[in-house]
Amino acid sequence: MKDFVSNLEALLDEVKRKNHDLCASLSDTVYLTDYKSENGIWTSALQGALNEHEVVIIPSSDSPYILDSSVIIPSNRHIICEDGAVIRLKEGVKVLALRNSRTADGTHAPITCERDENITIEGGVWEDWCQSRLGYGQNGMYDENRSFFGVSTFMLLENVNHLTLKNMTFRRCGGFAVQVGDARDLVLESIRFERCFADGLHINGNVENAFISDIKGEVGDDLVALNMFDWQNSSINFGPCKNVICQDLELSKNSFYKALRIEPGVYTYDDGTSINCSLTDAIFRRISGIKTFKLYCQTPPYSPTIPQERVSVGGGERILFEDIDINLDAPIDLLDGYITNDPVKGSFAGFELGLNIENLYLKNIRFQVDKGKYPYAYLVCIGPKSARGANQIEYFDPCFSSVAKNVYLEDIKINGESPDDISEYIREIEFDHLYDDISSTGYGKIEKIHYKK
């Protein structure tokens, strides 16, 4: 494990250096205020500045810079927001605020067109107008026609290399604050969220080399989501993700949903070809405020009698979780099986696995759990899930099976103590024809557990 960690750290240090050097090579500079607003609206001014100059400085101002439609960022651009600069989307605008110029929809086939290069956005408070999560197709759309169905965000940056976002604050975002995919060499650091209502950083598939650090604040869903596979209303980028460091995350206690989702899966394109949306070589460390790390594929809610999106379990290799506090005082999904302590469907955990993974490492994990109140609460569980309402809609996939070949556990504290026997905090879930209407016989298996106190 030591070589894997040191090699990944060295690789991403080089990514940060190269992104910095590429950004520093840009010199043609203009102040946004050298352009004129139109009746207090700055959309055309910002677009003009970005079209004509490499570096655009948005000065501090007592009044926000209002945008009434999307601004498009070309390659080789650096946006610098001075302290006190607030960029606000006009109330009622349903389209996203910013996107890069070479965005492409990879829903139906892999993206093969040219990518944007060398985009940095630094500083500023970026404000949406929402007071709640409005839902897909209500705001954060790619355009008024929602021509990219899977876009729901304030800021879309995809099909891009050498992307840096830093020292930014997002406020009242009704969709995802930032949606990223089909990207290489990402640096996302020192980002804050204030009363945002969906995911903070929503990172989809085909991502290579990502340094994500110092991410904090209040969101309505995942603070950071690594959804290599995702629902078609939540992504336009599907594929593997590799070489990731995600560190120094702090979810606000006011956040509604205390999870971090890592979603692998096998995605099928329109022509029938498929791609394993897997995660390889990833480190998650120094994280607080999260109750459950979800590493499983989840299809959209469906009726078992109606064909669903074609999907199956994805993969993973060399994933490390280190120096993490988890207080699993209750399940974050208040499903009947969890609340009633159902012995078959009631298992939940700090780490919920539903992927085929070679090597998973859990190190220096401080885990709080009340087994008296929730006997089916665990540090780790692996296998299928199922939840059905009165309308017989299924919310998980009881037929999915998954295998972890090696799980390494070191320096694990359960309620402040290092257990002699870790097995009582690990659950392999198995369904045996759970329902009559489908072959719901999924299982989870850990081939070998390596435990070191």
HUDAMO-V419996 format. One record per backbone hydrogen bond with DSSP energy under -0.5 kcal/mol. CO is the residue of the C=O (numbers start at 1). NH is the residue of the N-H. If there is no record, write none. Layout:
BEGIN
{{CO;NH} {CO;NH}}
END
This chain:
BEGIN
{{1;5} {2;6} {3;7} {4;8} {5;9} {6;10} {7;11} {8;12} {9;13} {10;14} {11;15} {12;16} {13;17} {14;18} {15;19} {16;20} {17;21} {18;22} {19;23} {20;24} {21;25} {23;26} {27;29} {28;54} {28;55} {30;57} {31;34} {32;35} {37;39} {38;41} {40;66} {41;38} {42;46} {43;47} {44;48} {45;49} {46;50} {47;51} {48;52} {49;53} {54;56} {54;78} {55;30} {55;57} {56;58} {56;80} {57;32} {57;59} {58;82} {64;66} {65;88} {66;42} {67;90} {71;99} {72;74} {73;101} {77;120} {78;56} {78;80} {79;81} {79;122} {80;58} {80;82} {82;85} {84;61} {84;86} {85;125} {86;65} {86;88} {87;127} {88;67} {90;93} {94;141} {97;71} {98;156} {99;73} {100;103} {104;106} {108;270} {116;161} {117;76} {118;77} {119;164} {120;79} {121;166} {122;81} {124;126} {124;169} {125;87} {125;127} {126;171} {127;89} {132;134} {135;138} {135;139} {140;153} {141;96} {143;146} {147;149} {148;151} {150;152} {152;176} {154;97} {154;98} {155;157} {155;179} {156;100} {157;181} {159;116} {160;184} {161;118} {162;119} {163;187} {164;121} {165;189} {166;123} {168;192} {169;126} {170;194} {171;128} {172;130} {173;197} {175;198} {176;154} {177;155} {178;202} {179;157} {180;204} {181;159} {182;159} {182;160} {183;208} {184;162} {185;163} {186;211} {187;165} {187;189} {188;213} {189;167} {190;168} {191;216} {192;170} {193;195} {193;218} {194;172} {198;220} {198;221} {199;177} {200;177} {200;178} {200;202} {201;203} {201;225} {202;180} {202;204} {203;227} {205;182} {206;183} {207;242} {208;185} {209;186} {210;212} {210;245} {211;188} {212;247} {213;190} {214;191} {214;216} {215;250} {216;193} {217;219} {217;252} {218;196} {219;256} {222;200} {223;201} {224;261} {225;203} {225;227} {226;228} {226;263} {228;205} {228;239} {231;234} {236;106} {237;205} {240;206} {240;207} {241;280} {242;209} {243;210} {244;283} {245;212} {246;285} {247;214} {248;215} {249;288} {250;217} {252;255} {256;258} {257;259} {258;291} {258;292} {259;223} {260;294} {261;226} {262;264} {263;229} {265;267} {265;277} {266;312} {267;275} {269;272} {273;269} {275;267} {275;277} {276;278} {277;265} {278;241} {279;317} {280;243} {281;243} {281;244} {282;320} {283;246} {284;322} {285;248} {286;249} {287;325} {288;251} {292;260} {292;294} {293;295} {293;352} {294;262} {295;354} {302;304} {302;394} {303;306} {309;311} {310;268} {312;266} {314;356} {315;279} {316;358} {317;281} {318;282} {319;361} {320;284} {321;363} {322;286} {323;286} {323;287} {324;366} {326;328} {326;368} {327;329} {328;370} {332;334} {333;335} {335;338} {335;339} {336;340} {337;342} {338;341} {342;346} {348;378} {350;293} {351;353} {351;381} {352;295} {353;383} {354;297} {355;357} {356;316} {357;405} {358;406} {359;319} {360;408} {361;321} {362;410} {363;323} {364;324} {364;366} {365;367} {365;413} {366;326} {367;415} {368;328} {369;371} {370;374} {374;377} {376;348} {378;350} {379;351} {380;427} {381;353} {382;429} {387;395} {389;392} {392;304} {393;389} {394;302} {397;400} {398;442} {402;445} {403;357} {403;405} {404;447} {404;448} {405;448} {406;360} {407;409} {407;450} {408;362} {409;452} {410;364} {411;365} {411;413} {412;414} {413;367} {413;415} {414;417} {417;414} {417;419} {420;422} {422;425} {423;426} {425;379} {425;380} {427;382} {427;429} {429;444} {431;433} {438;440} {439;441} {440;434} {442;431} {443;402} {445;404} {445;447} {448;407} {449;451} {450;409} {452;411}}
END
